[in-house]
Amino acid sequence: MKNLLVCSLAIVCFGCSKKADVVNPEITKTDVFKTEEDFKNLSQSKGIAEAFYAFADENAVIKRENDTLIKGKENIKTYYNNPKFKNASVTWKPDFVEVSIDGTLAYTYGKFVWTSKDSLGNQKEFKGRFHTVWKKQKDGSWKYVWD
């Protein structure tokens, strides 16, 4: 009985001594904010399709007009490669970033401005709000799972 008690105590102490990963939420928020900035910058330099592809998780979903859901990284790229987006650009900035306690999920929201040209070359501007859910990847990068 004494040996069982000593073994049990050793197992409990060993289990308790293992430190959980400590996440600094402010550093993680900064990482997510920077990811949003990199995402926006890529959309402006390489185009919307490339940016939404590069920052998408494999199973990402985007919600677009008429509550249409586009599921999967490849389908998102195909969606944005539509000629109607050829003369479009988008810019945004998060107003808010929050991260999960374990630092593996985050969400952002803020304002965006979508600019496009119609068939006559007239520029049209649409303003709105966005909400993005981010998932930390195994390599430490952030990819969106919902936009």
N, C-alpha and C positions, 0 to 999 in steps of 0.2 A: 504494500500500500504506500509506503514511504517513497519507493522508487517511482510509482505512478504519479504521486503528487509532485515530485521533483521534475519529472519529465513534462507534466502538464504545465508547471510553472515556467519551465524553460521554453516551451512552445509558445505560451502566451507572451512572455517577455520578448522572445525573438520576433514574434508577429507585431508587437507594439513598437519594437525598435526600428522597424522598417519605416523610413520617412516617406510620406506621400509627396508626390510632386507638388512643389510650391509654385504657384503661378502669381506673378505680380500683375494685377489687373490693369494698372496704368501702362505698363510696358506693352501688354497684349493689346490694349486699346490703341496705342500708338502704332503697333504693327498693322492692325486692321485698317486704321485710318490711312496709313501709307499704302496699303494694298488698294484701297479705293482710289487713291490719287494715281497710282500706277495704272490701274484699270482705265481710268478716265483718260490719262495721257496716251495710252496705247490706242484707245478708240479714236483719238484725234490724229495720231501719227500713222496708224496702220489701217484704220477703218473699224467700223462697228462690228462687222462679222468676226474679224481677227481677234478683237478684244474680248468679245463675249465668248469666243471659243477658248482663248488662252486662259481666262479666269474661271471657266466653268469646271465644276466637279463632273465626273463621268455621268452622274445621275442627276445633274442639275435640271431645274424646271424654271421656265420663265412664263409669266402671265402677261398676255398682251391683249389687243383689242377684243371686245366682246367676250371677255373672260376666257379666251383661248389659252390653253396650256401647251407649251412646246417642251417636250420632255427629252432629255439626253443631249449631251455635248454636241454630237454630230448634227442632230436635228436643229439645234439652236444656230449653228453655223450656217446650215442650209437655209433656215428661215431668214437670217440677216443677209445672205447672199442674193436675195431677191432684188431685181433691178430697181424696185421702188425705193430701196434704201441707198442707192448709188450716190445720190446727191444729198444725203442726210448726214447730220452730225449731232452729237449729244454731249452735253457737259453737265456735271453734277458735283455736289459737295455734300458730304454727310453733316447733318446738324447734331447727330447723336450716335454714339457707339456704345454698346454694352457687350460684355463677354460673360460666358458661363464661369462658374467657380473653378472648374478644372481647366479652363482655357482652351477647350476644344471646339466651342461654338461661339459665334458672335452674331449680332445683328446691327444694322445701321439703317438710318432713315435720314432723308433730307430733301432738298429741292433739285429738280433737273430742268434743263432747257433743251428741247429737241428742235432742231432746225432742219428744214428740208425745202427743196424747190419743187414747185409744181411743173407741169408739162410746158408752161409758158415761161419758165425761169423765174417766176415770182417766189420770193423767199417767204416761207411761213414758219412761225415760231409757236411752239406748244410748251407751256410750262406746267409742271406738276410736281408730285411728290413720289419718291421711291422708297422702297423697303427691301433690303437685301439681307439674306441669312447666309452666313459664312461658316465653313467647316475647315478646321485645321487639318492639313494633310500630313501623311507620315514623314515627308521631307521638311516639315515645318512651315511650308507655304500655306496661304489661305486661298480657298476656292469657294465660289458661291454655290449654294445648293438651291436657292430660291431668289428670284428677282422679279 
